[in-house]
């Protein structure tokens, strides 16, 4: 039975893989094999799309439930840092395999990642428990920042819809998941599927917006979104294919920008905005996230979001 939004404990539950990030940025060029380049900036920070999106939504004023796994040795660090964003540790479980680790190497134009999954390997097993289903059902919206296994999605997504939750999915750069046709059903079954252009190329064979529009229509996705970083984003739905430009901004580091985009889109969805308005918010949040090294320091507050949106889109 669906739960009335007014009775929900949380605006958003953000669930997925959690990492400790080591971010190197400010490189003038990408090194070739055997070469060394010197980073201008280094940040050790909580990371992963789950953390970034949860903290962004909390900073935008949403009540957020964070669900995932970390190593028990990192409890104090995570608790202190998340507390700065008003995100509690109540939804996080501890494991013995160690927190996942990601090394991010970033230029202004793009970034690459080197990752050790750690305790995140146990996440699908955790999400299959009845305790977690109850936890997630207490949110108005559930965002999955992970490659959600199809057998889990086929059970979990209908239960969340029955509980009155809307859902979104950002699987990140997960080639095996994106290229497996069975996962089209999961893309269709969520309210928002949020790939970037590199992920779209794995789905469709190229990153042309028209190709993604055709793929989405064949998969039964009613409203498709594709992120393009500094070039903005594309929407494909019954009104056709259209581009939403990103604001011009001086970028320092693109780490976490896609996750901040997701937060902006979800924020708009919770306010009942049109898909165009949601994607405008996403583009603004993604742009603002690039103005400092690392993902968390530059996550937008509501007022800069409104100001830059007015300047960019006039609304």
C-alpha positions in Angstrom: 0.0 0.0 0.0 1.3 3.4 -0.9 2.3 5.8 1.9 1.2 9.4 1.7 4.1 11.8 1.0 3.2 13.7 4.0 3.8 10.7 6.2 7.2 9.8 4.7 10.2 10.1 7.0 12.6 11.1 4.3 12.4 13.2 1.1 15.1 11.0 -0.5 16.9 7.7 0.2 20.2 7.6 -1.6 21.5 4.0 -1.8 24.6 2.6 -3.4 28.4 2.2 -3.3 30.4 4.3 -0.9 34.1 5.2 -1.3 37.0 7.0 0.2 38.2 9.3 -2.6 41.8 10.4 -3.3 41.5 13.2 -5.9 44.4 14.5 -7.9 43.6 17.4 -10.1 45.1 20.4 -12.0 47.2 18.5 -14.6 48.1 20.4 -17.7 47.9 17.2 -19.8 47.4 13.5 -19.5 50.6 11.5 -19.1 51.7 8.9 -21.5 53.0 5.5 -20.5 56.1 5.9 -18.3 55.6 9.6 -17.9 55.0 11.6 -14.7 53.0 14.8 -14.3 52.6 16.8 -11.1 49.1 17.5 -9.6 48.4 21.1 -8.5 45.8 19.8 -6.0 45.1 16.8 -3.8 42.1 16.1 -1.7 41.2 13.1 0.5 37.4 13.0 0.8 34.4 10.9 1.2 33.3 9.8 -2.3 31.2 7.9 -4.7 28.0 8.9 -6.3 26.0 7.8 -3.3 27.8 10.2 -0.9 28.0 13.1 -3.4 24.3 12.9 -4.3 23.1 12.5 -0.7 25.2 15.5 0.5 24.1 17.6 -2.5 20.4 16.9 -1.7 20.9 17.6 2.0 22.5 20.9 1.2 19.6 21.8 -1.0 17.3 21.3 2.0 16.1 17.8 1.5 15.7 15.2 4.3 18.1 12.5 3.2 18.6 8.9 4.2 22.0 7.5 3.2 22.1 3.7 2.7 25.3 1.7 2.1 28.3 0.0 3.6 31.7 1.2 4.9 34.6 -0.5 6.8 34.3 -0.2 10.5 37.8 1.5 10.8 36.4 4.6 8.9 33.3 5.1 11.1 34.5 8.3 12.9 35.8 10.0 9.8 32.5 9.4 7.9 30.3 10.3 10.8 32.1 13.6 11.3 32.2 14.6 7.6 28.7 13.6 6.8 27.5 15.5 9.9 28.8 18.7 8.3 26.2 18.2 5.5 23.4 17.2 7.9 23.5 13.6 6.8 23.3 11.0 9.5 25.0 7.6 9.7 21.8 5.7 10.7 21.3 4.1 7.3 24.9 3.0 6.9 26.0 -0.6 7.9 29.5 -1.6 8.8 31.5 -4.4 7.2 34.9 -6.0 7.8 36.2 -5.9 4.3 37.3 -2.3 4.3 35.7 0.8 2.8 35.9 1.0 -1.0 38.7 3.3 -2.4 38.7 5.4 -5.5 41.7 7.4 -6.9 40.4 10.1 -9.2 42.8 11.8 -11.7 41.1 14.9 -13.1 41.8 17.6 -15.7 39.4 20.4 -16.4 37.9 18.5 -19.3 37.5 15.0 -17.9 38.6 12.5 -15.3 39.5 8.8 -14.9 39.1 6.5 -11.9 41.0 3.6 -10.3 38.8 1.7 -7.8 38.9 -1.0 -5.2 35.3 -2.0 -4.3 35.9 -3.3 -0.7 32.8 -3.9 1.4 30.6 -2.6 -1.5 30.7 -6.1 -2.9 28.2 -7.1 -0.2 25.7 -4.3 -1.2 23.3 -6.5 -3.3 23.0 -9.0 -0.5 22.1 -6.1 1.9 19.5 -4.6 -0.4 17.7 -7.9 -0.6 16.8 -7.9 3.1 13.3 -7.0 4.2 14.8 -4.5 6.7 16.2 -2.4 3.8 13.0 -2.5 1.9 11.2 -1.0 4.9 14.0 1.6 5.2 13.8 2.7 1.6 9.9 2.7 1.6 10.0 5.5 4.1 11.3 7.9 1.5 9.3 9.9 -1.1 12.1 9.2 -3.7 14.8 6.5 -3.8 17.9 7.1 -5.9 20.2 4.2 -6.8 23.8 5.3 -7.4 25.0 1.8 -8.5 24.7 -0.8 -11.2 21.5 -2.4 -9.7 21.4 -6.1 -10.5 18.4 -7.1 -12.6 17.2 -9.9 -10.2 17.2 -7.4 -7.3 15.6 -4.6 -9.4 12.8 -6.9 -10.6 11.8 -7.5 -6.9 12.7 -4.2 -5.3 11.4 -1.6 -7.8 7.8 -2.8 -7.7 7.8 -2.9 -3.9 9.0 0.7 -3.8 6.4 1.8 -6.4 3.7 0.1 -4.3 5.0 2.1 -1.3 4.5 5.3 -3.2 8.2 6.0 -3.9 9.5 7.5 -7.2 12.9 6.2 -8.2 16.0 7.1 -10.2 19.1 5.3 -11.4 22.6 6.3 -12.2 24.8 3.2 -12.7 28.0 5.1 -13.4 30.5 3.8 -15.9 29.6 0.1 -15.7 30.2 -1.5 -19.1 29.0 -5.0 -18.3 25.7 -3.6 -16.8 25.1 -1.1 -19.6 25.8 -3.6 -22.4 23.5 -6.4 -20.9 20.1 -6.1 -22.7 18.3 -7.5 -19.6 19.0 -4.2 -17.8 16.8 -2.2 -20.3 13.9 -3.4 -18.1 15.4 -1.6 -15.1 16.0 1.6 -17.1 12.3 1.5 -18.0 11.1 0.6 -14.5 12.6 3.7 -12.8 11.1 7.2 -13.1 14.5 8.7 -14.1 17.4 7.0 -15.8 20.5 9.4 -15.7 23.4 8.2 -17.9 26.1 10.5 -19.3 27.2 10.5 -22.9 30.0 7.9 -22.4 27.5 5.5 -20.8 25.1 6.2 -23.6 27.7 5.1 -26.1 27.9 1.8 -24.4 24.1 1.4 -24.6 23.7 2.6 -28.2 27.0 2.1 -29.9 27.5 5.9 -30.2 26.7 9.0 -28.1 24.5 10.8 -30.6 21.4 12.2 -28.9 19.2 10.9 -31.7 20.6 7.4 -31.1 19.8 7.6 -27.4 16.3 8.8 -28.3 15.7 5.8 -30.5 17.2 3.4 -27.9 15.0 4.9 -25.2 11.9 4.6 -27.3 12.7 1.0 -28.1 13.3 0.3 -24.4 9.9 1.9 -23.4 11.5 4.8 -21.5 8.9 7.6 -21.5 11.4 10.4 -20.7 15.1 10.0 -21.3 17.9 12.2 -20.1 21.5 12.3 -21.2 24.2 14.2 -19.3 27.0 15.9 -21.4 29.0 17.8 -18.8 29.9 21.3 -19.8 27.7 20.9 -22.9 24.6 20.5 -20.9 22.1 17.7 -21.3 19.5 16.3 -23.6 15.9 15.3 -23.0 13.9 12.9 -25.2 10.2 12.4 -24.5 6.8 12.7 -26.3 7.6 16.4 -27.1 10.7 15.2 -29.0 14.5 15.7 -28.6 15.8 18.9 -27.1 19.0 20.2 -25.5 19.3 22.1 -22.2 22.6 24.1 -22.2 24.8 24.3 -19.2 25.8 27.7 -17.7 29.2 29.1 -18.5 31.4 28.8 -15.5 35.1 28.7 -14.7 35.7 25.0 -13.9 38.4 23.7 -11.5 37.6 20.0 -11.2 34.8 18.0 -12.7 34.7 15.3 -10.0 31.2 14.7 -8.7 29.5 17.0 -11.2 27.4 14.2 -12.6 26.2 13.3 -9.1 25.4 17.0 -8.4 23.4 17.0 -11.6 21.4 14.0 -10.4 20.7 15.8 -7.1 19.4 18.9 -9.0 17.1 16.7 -11.2 15.7 14.9 -8.1 15.2 18.2 -6.3 13.1 19.4 -9.2 11.1 16.2 -9.3 10.3 16.5 -5.6 9.0 20.0 -6.3 6.8 18.8 -9.1 8.7 20.5 -11.9 8.5 19.6 -15.5 11.3 17.4 -16.8 12.8 20.5 -18.5 12.8 22.4 -15.2 14.4 19.4 -13.5 17.2 19.1 -16.0 17.8 22.9 -15.8 18.4 22.4 -12.0 20.6 19.5 -12.8 22.8 21.5 -15.2 23.2 24.3 -12.6 24.1 22.0 -9.8 26.6 20.1 -12.0 28.2 23.4 -13.1 28.5 24.8 -9.5 30.1 21.5 -8.4 33.1 22.1 -10.7 34.2 25.3 -9.0 36.5 23.7 -6.4 38.6 20.6 -6.1 36.7 17.5 -5.0 33.0 16.9 -5.1 31.7 18.0 -1.7 33.2 21.5 -1.1 31.4 23.2 -4.0 28.0 21.4 -3.8 25.4 24.2 -4.3 23.2 25.9 -1.7 19.7 26.8 -2.7 20.4 30.6 -3.2 23.3 30.2 -5.7 21.2 27.6 -7.5 18.3 30.0 -7.9 20.5 32.9 -8.9 22.5 31.1 -11.6 19.3 29.5 -12.9 17.7 32.9 -13.4 20.9 34.2 -15.1 21.1 31.1 -17.4 17.5 30.2 -18.2 15.5 33.3 -17.0 13.3 31.2 -14.7 
